[in-house]
């Protein structure tokens, strides 16, 4: 229900859900090779390629030859893409603040504690992490 509400509130950057998902991942990770971007969001290469091409046309991302691997493309947010992600995050943060505003301080603390436990469980779950690259993970106590 929360995800559906966020899609409505944010209008998902006035893009498709796939494009919004890709923009969000680029906003979190920075420039990524096209194949890694697809792996991170668990989408097939053809879906990612079409979505990236559409976002290039809108000026949200660039797709350039990858200097680290001539066989791949590097996808990078443009200034407009970064602005779009900032706007999306602001809108979603305001929505979350509105929802949590109806809770008292103790209830908000309970929700935060529960979400931190859920994040820990998800980080330990192999199914939830199947598409993420290996490497150091943030401590759940510092994630907000």
C-alpha positions in Angstrom: 0.0 0.0 0.0 2.9 2.4 0.8 4.5 1.8 -2.6 1.3 2.4 -4.4 0.7 5.6 -2.4 4.2 6.8 -3.2 3.7 6.1 -6.9 0.5 8.2 -6.9 2.1 11.0 -4.8 5.3 11.2 -6.8 3.8 10.6 -10.2 7.0 8.6 -10.6 8.9 11.5 -12.1 6.4 11.6 -15.0 8.1 8.5 -16.3 7.3 4.8 -16.5 7.9 2.8 -13.4 10.9 1.2 -15.0 12.5 4.5 -15.8 11.7 5.8 -12.3 13.4 2.6 -10.8 16.5 3.2 -13.0 16.7 6.9 -12.1 16.5 6.0 -8.5 19.2 3.5 -8.7 21.5 5.9 -10.6 20.7 8.5 -8.0 21.9 6.1 -5.2 24.8 4.5 -7.0 26.1 7.2 -9.4 27.2 6.3 -13.0 26.8 2.6 -13.8 27.5 0.3 -16.8 24.2 -0.5 -18.5 24.5 -4.2 -17.7 25.2 -3.5 -14.0 22.2 -1.1 -13.8 20.0 -3.9 -15.1 21.4 -6.4 -12.7 20.8 -4.1 -9.7 17.2 -3.6 -10.6 16.7 -7.2 -11.7 15.5 -6.3 -15.2 16.4 -7.8 -18.6 18.9 -6.0 -20.8 16.3 -5.2 -23.4 14.0 -3.5 -20.9 16.8 -1.5 -19.4 18.2 -0.5 -22.8 14.8 0.8 -24.1 14.2 2.6 -20.9 17.6 4.2 -20.9 17.2 5.2 -24.5 13.9 6.9 -23.7 15.6 8.7 -20.8 18.4 9.9 -23.0 15.8 11.4 -25.4 14.3 13.3 -22.4 17.7 14.5 -21.3 17.6 12.7 -17.9 20.7 10.5 -18.5 23.6 10.1 -20.9 24.8 6.9 -22.4 28.4 7.0 -23.4 31.0 4.3 -24.2 32.4 3.0 -20.9 36.0 4.1 -20.5 36.7 1.1 -18.2 35.2 -1.4 -20.7 34.9 -0.6 -24.4 32.3 -3.3 -24.8 29.8 -1.6 -22.6 27.9 1.6 -22.1 28.1 3.9 -19.0 24.8 5.5 -17.9 25.1 8.8 -16.0 22.4 11.2 -14.7 22.4 14.6 -16.3 21.8 17.8 -14.4 18.1 17.4 -15.3 18.1 13.8 -14.1 19.7 14.8 -10.8 17.1 17.6 -10.4 14.4 15.0 -11.1 15.7 12.6 -8.5 16.0 15.4 -5.9 12.4 16.4 -6.6 11.3 12.8 -6.3 13.1 12.3 -3.0 11.7 15.5 -1.6 8.2 14.6 -2.6 8.5 11.1 -1.1 10.1 12.4 2.1 7.2 14.9 2.5 4.8 12.0 2.0 6.5 9.9 4.6 6.6 12.9 7.0 2.9 13.4 6.5 2.1 9.8 7.2 4.3 9.7 10.3 2.9 13.0 11.5 -0.2 11.3 12.6 1.8 9.2 15.0 3.0 10.3 18.5 6.7 10.2 19.3 6.6 6.7 20.9 4.7 5.3 17.9 7.3 6.9 15.5 10.1 5.4 17.5 8.4 2.0 17.4 8.0 2.2 13.6 11.7 3.2 13.2 12.8 0.3 15.4 10.7 -2.1 13.4 12.0 -0.8 10.1 15.6 -1.2 11.2 14.9 -4.8 12.2 13.3 -5.4 8.8 16.2 -3.8 7.0 18.6 -6.1 8.9 16.5 -9.1 8.0 16.4 -8.1 4.4 20.2 -7.5 4.3 20.7 -11.0 5.6 18.2 -12.5 3.1 19.9 -13.9 -0.1 16.7 -13.5 -2.1 16.5 -9.8 -1.3 20.1 -9.3 -2.2 20.3 -11.5 -5.3 20.8 -8.6 -7.7 23.1 -6.4 -5.7 26.8 -6.3 -6.2 28.9 -7.7 -3.4 30.8 -5.4 -1.2 30.6 -3.5 2.1 27.1 -2.7 3.3 26.1 0.2 5.5 25.4 -0.4 9.1 21.6 -0.5 9.7 22.0 1.9 12.6 23.2 4.6 10.3 20.7 4.2 7.5 17.7 6.4 7.6 
